[in-house]
Every structure is written in C-alpha cells, then in structure tokens.
C-alpha cells in the first residue's frame, strides 16, 4: 500500500513538473523536479500544480506585435518599465528597446515563473 502511494506521488510530481516545462529555464527544471520529488504530501504536490505561470510564448508574441507600446512588459508585470517603454516608443530609442526586449521578456518570464515556484516550494518546506 505504501509503495503504491509512493508511486502515485511520483506520478503526480512528474505531471506537475511537465506542466512547468517551457515556462521555467531548462537548467532550473531538473532542480525543481528533484525538490518536488521530496514532497510526501500529495495535497501539496497538487497545490503546486495550480500555480498560475505566465507563458513566455505569449510574452514573445505580445512583444512582436505590440512591443513598442510596452504591452509585453505589462504582461510580465513590469509596470514601470512598460510605461517607460511606451513613452519612448515615439523616439528612436524605443525601437532598439523593443528589439532587445524580445529576448529579455522571454527570459524574464521564465525567471519569474521559477521564482514563483521556488517560493511555493520553500513554503511547503522543501
């Protein structure tokens, strides 16, 4: 019975870890999955699967379509930078900022997602 319960928890941990794939940096995913495997309470594992993570793909699309207006930064949660980017869109600096942000927002969303998951794992005692 206990072995069966352990297998169920391991499967849940793999499912939750799969949901995080592509939303956190690759080098951090294995670390998170290892910490996730240490959790013995299946309710805690299930609650980690409910963490709302932002999609880097959506951030990239917003950046490509509306990046000059700072929409990608608003999506990421960087309101101050979004306002600055919007105000600079009327000068040449805004053009270069938009191109650079295609990469920064993509990586930044993944980093923010990792930090969000990491904080929840710390609260879970892992």
C-alpha positions in Angstrom: 0.0 0.0 0.0 2.8 2.4 1.0 4.7 1.6 -2.2 1.6 2.2 -4.3 1.1 5.5 -2.6 4.7 6.5 -3.3 4.3 5.6 -7.0 1.2 7.8 -7.1 3.1 10.7 -5.6 5.9 10.3 -8.0 3.5 10.3 -11.0 1.9 13.4 -9.6 5.3 15.1 -9.3 6.1 14.2 -12.9 2.8 15.6 -14.1 3.3 18.8 -12.2 6.9 19.1 -13.5 5.7 18.5 -17.1 3.4 21.5 -16.7 6.4 23.7 -15.9 8.4 22.6 -18.9 8.9 25.5 -21.2 7.8 28.0 -18.6 11.0 27.9 -16.5 14.6 27.9 -17.6 15.8 24.4 -18.6 18.7 24.4 -16.1 16.2 25.1 -13.2 13.6 22.5 -14.3 15.6 19.5 -13.0 16.3 21.2 -9.7 12.6 21.9 -9.3 11.6 18.3 -10.2 14.1 17.0 -7.7 12.7 19.1 -4.9 9.2 18.2 -6.0 10.1 14.5 -5.6 10.9 15.1 -2.0 7.4 16.2 -1.1 5.4 13.3 0.5 2.1 15.1 0.9 0.1 14.6 -2.3 -2.1 17.7 -1.5 1.0 19.9 -1.5 2.0 18.4 -4.9 -1.5 19.1 -6.3 -1.4 22.6 -5.0 1.9 23.3 -6.7 0.2 22.3 -10.0 -2.3 25.1 -9.5 0.4 27.9 -9.5 -0.5 30.3 -12.3 2.5 30.8 -14.5 2.9 33.2 -17.4 3.7 31.9 -20.8 7.0 33.1 -22.4 5.4 32.4 -25.8 2.6 34.9 -25.1 5.1 37.4 -23.9 7.1 37.0 -27.1 4.0 37.3 -29.3 2.9 40.4 -27.4 6.5 41.8 -27.8 6.5 41.1 -31.6 3.0 42.6 -32.1 2.8 45.4 -29.5 6.3 45.6 -28.0 6.8 49.2 -29.0 3.9 50.1 -26.8 5.2 48.2 -23.8 2.4 45.6 -23.8 4.9 42.7 -23.3 6.2 44.4 -20.1 2.7 45.0 -18.8 2.1 41.2 -19.3 5.3 40.4 -17.5 4.3 42.6 -14.6 7.0 45.3 -15.1 4.6 48.2 -15.0 7.2 50.9 -14.5 9.3 49.7 -17.5 6.2 49.3 -19.5 5.3 52.9 -19.0 8.9 54.0 -19.8 8.8 51.8 -22.9 5.5 53.3 -24.1 6.8 56.8 -23.6 10.0 56.1 -25.5 8.1 54.5 -28.4 7.9 57.9 -30.1 11.7 58.2 -30.3 14.4 56.0 -31.9 15.4 54.6 -28.5 12.0 52.8 -28.3 12.8 50.9 -31.5 16.0 49.4 -30.1 14.4 48.8 -26.7 11.7 46.8 -28.4 14.1 44.5 -30.2 16.2 43.9 -27.1 13.1 43.2 -25.0 12.1 40.3 -27.3 14.9 38.4 -25.6 14.7 40.0 -22.1 11.0 39.4 -21.7 11.2 35.8 -22.8 14.0 35.0 -20.3 12.4 37.3 -17.6 9.1 35.5 -17.7 10.8 32.1 -17.2 12.9 33.5 -14.4 9.8 35.0 -12.7 8.0 31.7 -13.0 10.9 29.9 -11.4 11.0 32.3 -8.5 7.2 31.9 -8.0 7.5 28.0 -7.9 10.6 28.2 -5.8 8.8 30.4 -3.2 5.9 27.9 -3.1 8.3 25.0 -2.6 10.0 26.9 0.3 6.6 27.5 1.9 6.0 23.8 1.5 9.1 23.1 3.5 11.2 21.6 0.6 
